[in-house]
């Protein structure tokens, strides 16, 4: 482990991932992906991945999560190879992932229970996060009694309650209606100062990417590779009125033009 690697939260070095299809052919999802996320004391970074459908954005998140191993290259967390899932990484999926047999309180406390945290302590922490995500009073309800947006709030609270170093969010708002989605974006912005971790976020929504990100990584059409990095030079504390600013619109245009340039062949789903 080099001193340079140890000073970074995350490094992907020439990471390639190939899958074997049922007919025996190989499919290359990503190729030679390089990514460095430095350790910023007291705060993390919000990185967003944008690109054509099928370019490997979710594959990158799954490698960082430890769910996939690279076919070649290295994935390092604080200088150590990522070999399997761990409590230092938390994931929020697009699909609703709450356990249907557990209440809201039990769902949010579940990760802490697995780590052996005493019941009184984990329930106190869970209640605090339930309040932070706007679900106070819903503690005894089951997921089937909640709206889609409320279920995603549960998933976010459950992930953040265990204080992971890296939070992986794979189109977490993709299944929500527009109004609820905007509310979830604002929620993440409000919680950002408390998270103190790195967020890797996949979306197809350009305004969402610009609104949330510190940096946006543009991926080429599959096999995906990071072909551009756009720094979002907007204030750290963001509110809805920022979306009407000239700089916000400029950044949307820059990102959209870069994605269009990279989208060669096949269908591309971009939300503007």
Short mmCIF file of the C-alpha atoms (twelve columns), coordinates in Angstrom:
data_MODEL
# 
_entry.id   MODEL 
# 
loop_
_atom_site.group_PDB 
_atom_site.id 
_atom_site.type_symbol 
_atom_site.label_atom_id 
_atom_site.label_alt_id 
_atom_site.label_comp_id 
_atom_site.label_asym_id 
_atom_site.label_seq_id 
_atom_site.Cartn_x 
_atom_site.Cartn_y 
_atom_site.Cartn_z 
_atom_site.pdbx_PDB_model_num 
ATOM 1   C CA . UNK A 1   0.000   0.000   0.000   1 
ATOM 2   C CA . UNK A 2   1.490   3.327   -1.049  1 
ATOM 3   C CA . UNK A 3   1.229   6.480   1.047   1 
ATOM 4   C CA . UNK A 4   -0.601  8.089   -1.854  1 
ATOM 5   C CA . UNK A 5   -3.244  5.349   -1.906  1 
ATOM 6   C CA . UNK A 6   -3.712  5.518   1.855   1 
ATOM 7   C CA . UNK A 7   -4.541  9.221   1.532   1 
ATOM 8   C CA . UNK A 8   -7.484  8.508   -0.764  1 
ATOM 9   C CA . UNK A 9   -10.898 7.243   0.257   1 
ATOM 10  C CA . UNK A 10  -11.310 5.361   -3.009  1 
ATOM 11  C CA . UNK A 11  -9.231  4.463   -6.037  1 
ATOM 12  C CA . UNK A 12  -10.154 2.566   -9.171  1 
ATOM 13  C CA . UNK A 13  -7.102  1.733   -11.265 1 
ATOM 14  C CA . UNK A 14  -7.693  0.554   -14.829 1 
ATOM 15  C CA . UNK A 15  -10.739 -1.407  -13.686 1 
ATOM 16  C CA . UNK A 16  -12.308 -3.639  -16.324 1 
ATOM 17  C CA . UNK A 17  -15.292 -5.919  -15.785 1 
ATOM 18  C CA . UNK A 18  -16.445 -8.650  -18.141 1 
ATOM 19  C CA . UNK A 19  -19.409 -10.973 -17.692 1 
ATOM 20  C CA . UNK A 20  -20.040 -14.351 -19.313 1 
ATOM 21  C CA . UNK A 21  -23.433 -14.483 -21.014 1 
ATOM 22  C CA . UNK A 22  -25.670 -17.597 -20.942 1 
ATOM 23  C CA . UNK A 23  -24.580 -18.490 -24.492 1 
ATOM 24  C CA . UNK A 24  -20.922 -18.438 -23.445 1 
ATOM 25  C CA . UNK A 25  -20.011 -15.112 -25.029 1 
ATOM 26  C CA . UNK A 26  -18.288 -12.427 -22.969 1 
ATOM 27  C CA . UNK A 27  -19.787 -8.991  -22.371 1 
ATOM 28  C CA . UNK A 28  -17.486 -6.146  -21.346 1 
ATOM 29  C CA . UNK A 29  -19.382 -3.709  -19.151 1 
ATOM 30  C CA . UNK A 30  -16.562 -1.280  -18.280 1 
ATOM 31  C CA . UNK A 31  -12.996 -0.884  -19.497 1 
ATOM 32  C CA . UNK A 32  -9.976  0.746   -17.852 1 
ATOM 33  C CA . UNK A 33  -11.977 2.895   -15.436 1 
ATOM 34  C CA . UNK A 34  -9.790  5.247   -13.400 1 
ATOM 35  C CA . UNK A 35  -11.186 7.151   -10.440 1 
ATOM 36  C CA . UNK A 36  -9.605  8.848   -7.431  1 
ATOM 37  C CA . UNK A 37  -11.618 10.232  -4.513  1 
ATOM 38  C CA . UNK A 38  -9.328  12.021  -2.019  1 
ATOM 39  C CA . UNK A 39  -9.895  12.083  1.709   1 
ATOM 40  C CA . UNK A 40  -11.264 15.496  2.656   1 
ATOM 41  C CA . UNK A 41  -11.160 15.906  6.455   1 
ATOM 42  C CA . UNK A 42  -14.556 16.721  7.934   1 
ATOM 43  C CA . UNK A 43  -16.472 16.188  4.699   1 
ATOM 44  C CA . UNK A 44  -16.689 13.881  1.749   1 
ATOM 45  C CA . UNK A 45  -17.416 14.424  -1.905  1 
ATOM 46  C CA . UNK A 46  -20.571 13.940  -3.923  1 
ATOM 47  C CA . UNK A 47  -19.666 12.223  -7.194  1 
ATOM 48  C CA . UNK A 48  -22.325 11.618  -9.852  1 
ATOM 49  C CA . UNK A 49  -22.048 9.217   -12.796 1 
ATOM 50  C CA . UNK A 50  -23.855 10.068  -16.028 1 
ATOM 51  C CA . UNK A 51  -23.838 8.328   -19.374 1 
ATOM 52  C CA . UNK A 52  -25.817 6.272   -21.889 1 
ATOM 53  C CA . UNK A 53  -27.903 3.338   -20.743 1 
ATOM 54  C CA . UNK A 54  -25.774 0.232   -20.472 1 
ATOM 55  C CA . UNK A 55  -22.471 2.085   -20.044 1 
ATOM 56  C CA . UNK A 56  -21.611 0.386   -16.764 1 
ATOM 57  C CA . UNK A 57  -22.525 3.002   -14.154 1 
ATOM 58  C CA . UNK A 58  -24.171 0.447   -11.878 1 
ATOM 59  C CA . UNK A 59  -21.285 -1.972  -12.453 1 
ATOM 60  C CA . UNK A 60  -18.888 0.604   -10.988 1 
ATOM 61  C CA . UNK A 61  -21.071 0.954   -7.883  1 
ATOM 62  C CA . UNK A 62  -21.309 -2.816  -7.480  1 
ATOM 63  C CA . UNK A 63  -17.522 -3.151  -7.659  1 
ATOM 64  C CA . UNK A 64  -17.093 -0.481  -4.977  1 
ATOM 65  C CA . UNK A 65  -19.759 -2.244  -2.903  1 
ATOM 66  C CA . UNK A 66  -17.780 -5.477  -3.169  1 
ATOM 67  C CA . UNK A 67  -20.595 -7.300  -4.960  1 
ATOM 68  C CA . UNK A 68  -18.472 -7.736  -8.125  1 
ATOM 69  C CA . UNK A 69  -14.743 -8.328  -8.420  1 
ATOM 70  C CA . UNK A 70  -12.913 -6.581  -11.288 1 
ATOM 71  C CA . UNK A 71  -11.837 -8.818  -14.155 1 
ATOM 72  C CA . UNK A 72  -8.652  -6.750  -14.230 1 
ATOM 73  C CA . UNK A 73  -7.377  -3.656  -12.476 1 
ATOM 74  C CA . UNK A 74  -7.668  -2.677  -8.831  1 
ATOM 75  C CA . UNK A 75  -10.415 -1.266  -6.622  1 
ATOM 76  C CA . UNK A 76  -8.975  0.153   -3.393  1 
ATOM 77  C CA . UNK A 77  -10.699 1.497   -0.293  1 
ATOM 78  C CA . UNK A 78  -8.211  3.549   1.729   1 
ATOM 79  C CA . UNK A 79  -5.415  1.698   -0.012  1 
ATOM 80  C CA . UNK A 80  -6.767  -1.794  0.644   1 
ATOM 81  C CA . UNK A 81  -8.281  -4.036  -2.079  1 
ATOM 82  C CA . UNK A 82  -12.072 -4.267  -2.061  1 
ATOM 83  C CA . UNK A 83  -12.770 -7.990  -1.818  1 
ATOM 84  C CA . UNK A 84  -16.306 -8.183  -0.424  1 
ATOM 85  C CA . UNK A 85  -19.142 -6.053  1.002   1 
ATOM 86  C CA . UNK A 86  -18.517 -4.350  4.331   1 
ATOM 87  C CA . UNK A 87  -20.085 -1.961  6.853   1 
ATOM 88  C CA . UNK A 88  -17.860 0.862   5.578   1 
ATOM 89  C CA . UNK A 89  -20.062 1.000   2.467   1 
ATOM 90  C CA . UNK A 90  -23.842 1.426   2.311   1 
ATOM 91  C CA . UNK A 91  -26.104 1.144   -0.720  1 
ATOM 92  C CA . UNK A 92  -29.470 2.675   -1.623  1 
ATOM 93  C CA . UNK A 93  -31.132 1.022   -4.617  1 
ATOM 94  C CA . UNK A 94  -33.768 2.266   -7.041  1 
ATOM 95  C CA . UNK A 95  -36.124 -0.530  -6.009  1 
ATOM 96  C CA . UNK A 96  -37.580 -0.413  -2.520  1 
ATOM 97  C CA . UNK A 97  -35.333 -2.486  -0.274  1 
ATOM 98  C CA . UNK A 98  -36.964 -2.304  3.151   1 
ATOM 99  C CA . UNK A 99  -37.723 -5.591  4.866   1 
ATOM 100 C CA . UNK A 100 -41.531 -5.936  4.703   1 
ATOM 101 C CA . UNK A 101 -41.769 -7.848  8.005   1 
ATOM 102 C CA . UNK A 102 -39.974 -5.091  9.961   1 
ATOM 103 C CA . UNK A 103 -41.358 -1.747  11.096  1 
ATOM 104 C CA . UNK A 104 -39.769 1.543   10.072  1 
ATOM 105 C CA . UNK A 105 -37.871 1.668   13.359  1 
ATOM 106 C CA . UNK A 106 -36.689 -1.930  13.012  1 
ATOM 107 C CA . UNK A 107 -35.619 -1.383  9.405   1 
ATOM 108 C CA . UNK A 108 -33.538 1.684   10.227  1 
ATOM 109 C CA . UNK A 109 -31.966 -0.076  13.227  1 
ATOM 110 C CA . UNK A 110 -31.283 -3.312  11.354  1 
ATOM 111 C CA . UNK A 111 -27.723 -2.545  10.229  1 
ATOM 112 C CA . UNK A 112 -26.753 -1.540  13.751  1 
ATOM 113 C CA . UNK A 113 -28.320 -4.741  15.083  1 
ATOM 114 C CA . UNK A 114 -26.096 -6.768  12.755  1 
ATOM 115 C CA . UNK A 115 -23.080 -4.920  14.155  1 
ATOM 116 C CA . UNK A 116 -24.021 -5.846  17.710  1 
ATOM 117 C CA . UNK A 117 -25.136 -2.404  18.898  1 
ATOM 118 C CA . UNK A 118 -27.231 -2.623  22.050  1 
ATOM 119 C CA . UNK A 119 -30.970 -2.272  21.530  1 
ATOM 120 C CA . UNK A 120 -31.430 0.984   23.445  1 
ATOM 121 C CA . UNK A 121 -28.550 2.630   21.604  1 
ATOM 122 C CA . UNK A 122 -29.523 1.476   18.130  1 
ATOM 123 C CA . UNK A 123 -33.155 2.488   18.619  1 
ATOM 124 C CA . UNK A 124 -32.104 5.938   19.837  1 
ATOM 125 C CA . UNK A 125 -29.887 6.414   16.775  1 
ATOM 126 C CA . UNK A 126 -32.623 5.050   14.498  1 
ATOM 127 C CA . UNK A 127 -35.222 7.438   15.938  1 
ATOM 128 C CA . UNK A 128 -32.860 10.367  15.389  1 
ATOM 129 C CA . UNK A 129 -32.366 9.475   11.729  1 
ATOM 130 C CA . UNK A 130 -36.072 8.794   11.237  1 
ATOM 131 C CA . UNK A 131 -36.723 12.341  12.413  1 
ATOM 132 C CA . UNK A 132 -33.976 13.742  10.171  1 
ATOM 133 C CA . UNK A 133 -35.531 12.182  7.064   1 
ATOM 134 C CA . UNK A 134 -38.976 13.500  7.978   1 
ATOM 135 C CA . UNK A 135 -40.639 10.297  9.155   1 
ATOM 136 C CA . UNK A 136 -41.183 11.037  12.830  1 
ATOM 137 C CA . UNK A 137 -44.452 9.421   13.904  1 
ATOM 138 C CA . UNK A 138 -44.125 6.593   11.358  1 
ATOM 139 C CA . UNK A 139 -41.847 4.381   13.478  1 
ATOM 140 C CA . UNK A 140 -44.384 1.579   14.016  1 
ATOM 141 C CA . UNK A 141 -45.604 1.353   10.425  1 
ATOM 142 C CA . UNK A 142 -44.603 -1.368  7.971   1 
ATOM 143 C CA . UNK A 143 -43.262 -0.636  4.457   1 
ATOM 144 C CA . UNK A 144 -46.560 -1.611  2.791   1 
ATOM 145 C CA . UNK A 145 -48.210 1.247   4.691   1 
ATOM 146 C CA . UNK A 146 -45.806 3.839   3.235   1 
ATOM 147 C CA . UNK A 147 -45.612 5.715   -0.051  1 
ATOM 148 C CA . UNK A 148 -42.695 5.165   -2.415  1 
ATOM 149 C CA . UNK A 149 -40.974 8.334   -1.290  1 
ATOM 150 C CA . UNK A 150 -41.369 7.378   2.355   1 
ATOM 151 C CA . UNK A 151 -39.866 3.943   1.689   1 
ATOM 152 C CA . UNK A 152 -36.819 5.549   0.107   1 
ATOM 153 C CA . UNK A 153 -36.492 7.801   3.142   1 
ATOM 154 C CA . UNK A 154 -36.397 4.646   5.264   1 
ATOM 155 C CA . UNK A 155 -33.663 3.205   3.021   1 
ATOM 156 C CA . UNK A 156 -31.627 6.410   3.274   1 
ATOM 157 C CA . UNK A 157 -32.012 6.556   7.060   1 
ATOM 158 C CA . UNK A 158 -31.007 2.874   7.388   1 
ATOM 159 C CA . UNK A 159 -27.904 3.468   5.274   1 
ATOM 160 C CA . UNK A 160 -26.795 6.645   7.038   1 
ATOM 161 C CA . UNK A 161 -27.450 5.321   10.546  1 
ATOM 162 C CA . UNK A 162 -24.394 3.037   10.379  1 
ATOM 163 C CA . UNK A 163 -22.137 5.932   9.256   1 
ATOM 164 C CA . UNK A 164 -20.517 4.305   6.213   1 
ATOM 165 C CA . UNK A 165 -17.439 5.888   4.636   1 
ATOM 166 C CA . UNK A 166 -18.981 5.539   1.178   1 
ATOM 167 C CA . UNK A 167 -22.676 5.772   0.304   1 
ATOM 168 C CA . UNK A 168 -23.637 4.198   -3.014  1 
ATOM 169 C CA . UNK A 169 -26.901 5.387   -4.573  1 
ATOM 170 C CA . UNK A 170 -28.042 3.652   -7.762  1 
ATOM 171 C CA . UNK A 171 -30.796 5.800   -9.292  1 
ATOM 172 C CA . UNK A 172 -32.453 5.982   -5.869  1 
ATOM 173 C CA . UNK A 173 -35.143 8.423   -7.011  1 
ATOM 174 C CA . UNK A 174 -35.783 6.931   -10.453 1 
ATOM 175 C CA . UNK A 175 -39.102 5.312   -9.532  1 
ATOM 176 C CA . UNK A 176 -40.543 8.397   -7.840  1 
ATOM 177 C CA . UNK A 177 -42.912 11.012  -9.231  1 
ATOM 178 C CA . UNK A 178 -41.425 14.410  -10.073 1 
ATOM 179 C CA . UNK A 179 -42.618 16.235  -6.952  1 
ATOM 180 C CA . UNK A 180 -41.410 13.493  -4.603  1 
ATOM 181 C CA . UNK A 181 -38.106 13.272  -6.476  1 
ATOM 182 C CA . UNK A 182 -37.462 16.988  -6.012  1 
ATOM 183 C CA . UNK A 183 -38.220 16.619  -2.330  1 
ATOM 184 C CA . UNK A 184 -35.719 13.751  -2.033  1 
ATOM 185 C CA . UNK A 185 -33.026 15.812  -3.759  1 
ATOM 186 C CA . UNK A 186 -33.561 18.585  -1.226  1 
ATOM 187 C CA . UNK A 187 -33.463 16.061  1.615   1 
ATOM 188 C CA . UNK A 188 -30.055 14.788  0.497   1 
ATOM 189 C CA . UNK A 189 -28.808 18.378  0.278   1 
ATOM 190 C CA . UNK A 190 -30.045 19.096  3.797   1 
ATOM 191 C CA . UNK A 191 -28.371 15.972  5.210   1 
ATOM 192 C CA . UNK A 192 -25.135 16.468  3.301   1 
ATOM 193 C CA . UNK A 193 -23.348 18.398  6.058   1 
ATOM 194 C CA . UNK A 194 -24.089 15.612  8.562   1 
ATOM 195 C CA . UNK A 195 -23.040 12.705  6.365   1 
ATOM 196 C CA . UNK A 196 -19.287 13.382  6.291   1 
ATOM 197 C CA . UNK A 197 -18.827 10.550  3.811   1 
ATOM 198 C CA . UNK A 198 -18.388 10.123  0.088   1 
ATOM 199 C CA . UNK A 199 -21.494 9.628   -2.057  1 
ATOM 200 C CA . UNK A 200 -21.328 7.876   -5.430  1 
ATOM 201 C CA . UNK A 201 -24.621 8.534   -7.198  1 
ATOM 202 C CA . UNK A 202 -25.960 7.151   -10.484 1 
ATOM 203 C CA . UNK A 203 -28.677 9.030   -12.355 1 
ATOM 204 C CA . UNK A 204 -29.964 9.719   -15.866 1 
ATOM 205 C CA . UNK A 205 -31.325 13.111  -14.797 1 
ATOM 206 C CA . UNK A 206 -28.984 15.974  -15.727 1 
ATOM 207 C CA . UNK A 207 -30.589 18.698  -13.541 1 
ATOM 208 C CA . UNK A 208 -30.455 16.259  -10.615 1 
ATOM 209 C CA . UNK A 209 -26.764 15.612  -11.265 1 
ATOM 210 C CA . UNK A 210 -25.899 19.320  -11.429 1 
ATOM 211 C CA . UNK A 211 -27.973 20.099  -8.332  1 
ATOM 212 C CA . UNK A 212 -26.338 17.428  -6.171  1 
ATOM 213 C CA . UNK A 213 -22.794 16.872  -7.402  1 
ATOM 214 C CA . UNK A 214 -19.400 18.228  -6.484  1 
ATOM 215 C CA . UNK A 215 -18.102 16.471  -9.597  1 
ATOM 216 C CA . UNK A 216 -19.857 14.737  -12.489 1 
ATOM 217 C CA . UNK A 217 -18.189 11.838  -14.267 1 
ATOM 218 C CA . UNK A 218 -19.257 11.313  -17.880 1 
ATOM 219 C CA . UNK A 219 -19.052 7.744   -19.159 1 
ATOM 220 C CA . UNK A 220 -18.724 6.644   -22.756 1 
ATOM 221 C CA . UNK A 221 -21.101 4.202   -24.410 1 
ATOM 222 C CA . UNK A 222 -20.401 0.601   -23.379 1 
ATOM 223 C CA . UNK A 223 -17.943 -0.698  -22.561 1 
ATOM 224 C CA . UNK A 224 -17.996 2.273   -20.248 1 
ATOM 225 C CA . UNK A 225 -14.983 4.393   -19.433 1 
ATOM 226 C CA . UNK A 226 -14.807 7.749   -17.680 1 
ATOM 227 C CA . UNK A 227 -14.123 10.228  -20.463 1 
ATOM 228 C CA . UNK A 228 -14.699 13.529  -18.698 1 
ATOM 229 C CA . UNK A 229 -14.936 15.042  -15.232 1 
ATOM 230 C CA . UNK A 230 -16.937 18.209  -14.750 1 
ATOM 231 C CA . UNK A 231 -16.524 20.195  -11.562 1 
ATOM 232 C CA . UNK A 232 -19.756 21.753  -10.366 1 
ATOM 233 C CA . UNK A 233 -18.731 25.184  -9.106  1 
ATOM 234 C CA . UNK A 234 -21.956 25.957  -7.262  1 
ATOM 235 C CA . UNK A 235 -22.358 26.785  -3.553  1 
ATOM 236 C CA . UNK A 236 -22.176 23.771  -1.236  1 
ATOM 237 C CA . UNK A 237 -25.533 24.681  0.342   1 
ATOM 238 C CA . UNK A 238 -28.039 24.560  -2.504  1 
ATOM 239 C CA . UNK A 239 -31.696 25.516  -2.728  1 
ATOM 240 C CA . UNK A 240 -34.307 25.294  -5.463  1 
ATOM 241 C CA . UNK A 241 -33.817 28.880  -6.635  1 
ATOM 242 C CA . UNK A 242 -30.271 27.969  -7.694  1 
ATOM 243 C CA . UNK A 243 -31.781 26.002  -10.582 1 
ATOM 244 C CA . UNK A 244 -32.860 29.276  -12.176 1 
ATOM 245 C CA . UNK A 245 -29.365 30.747  -12.191 1 
ATOM 246 C CA . UNK A 246 -27.374 31.269  -15.382 1 
ATOM 247 C CA . UNK A 247 -24.485 29.130  -14.114 1 
ATOM 248 C CA . UNK A 248 -26.793 26.203  -13.352 1 
ATOM 249 C CA . UNK A 249 -28.203 26.335  -16.895 1 
ATOM 250 C CA . UNK A 250 -24.692 26.622  -18.337 1 
ATOM 251 C CA . UNK A 251 -23.612 23.489  -16.473 1 
ATOM 252 C CA . UNK A 252 -26.684 21.592  -17.705 1 
ATOM 253 C CA . UNK A 253 -25.771 22.490  -21.276 1 
ATOM 254 C CA . UNK A 254 -22.118 21.500  -20.824 1 
ATOM 255 C CA . UNK A 255 -23.080 18.109  -19.398 1 
ATOM 256 C CA . UNK A 256 -25.756 17.417  -22.014 1 
ATOM 257 C CA . UNK A 257 -23.436 18.272  -24.910 1 
ATOM 258 C CA . UNK A 258 -20.716 16.008  -23.518 1 
ATOM 259 C CA . UNK A 259 -23.121 13.081  -23.116 1 
ATOM 260 C CA . UNK A 260 -24.474 13.553  -26.644 1 
ATOM 261 C CA . UNK A 261 -20.933 13.515  -27.988 1 
ATOM 262 C CA . UNK A 262 -20.245 10.187  -26.289 1 
ATOM 263 C CA . UNK A 263 -23.540 8.512   -27.195 1 
ATOM 264 C CA . UNK A 264 -22.703 6.546   -30.299 1 
ATOM 265 C CA . UNK A 265 -25.180 3.988   -31.522 1 
ATOM 266 C CA . UNK A 266 -27.981 2.380   -29.545 1 
ATOM 267 C CA . UNK A 267 -30.642 4.170   -27.556 1 
ATOM 268 C CA . UNK A 268 -29.783 6.776   -24.978 1 
ATOM 269 C CA . UNK A 269 -32.088 7.786   -22.140 1 
ATOM 270 C CA . UNK A 270 -31.345 11.276  -20.868 1 
ATOM 271 C CA . UNK A 271 -33.631 13.361  -18.689 1 
ATOM 272 C CA . UNK A 272 -33.337 17.131  -18.912 1 
# 
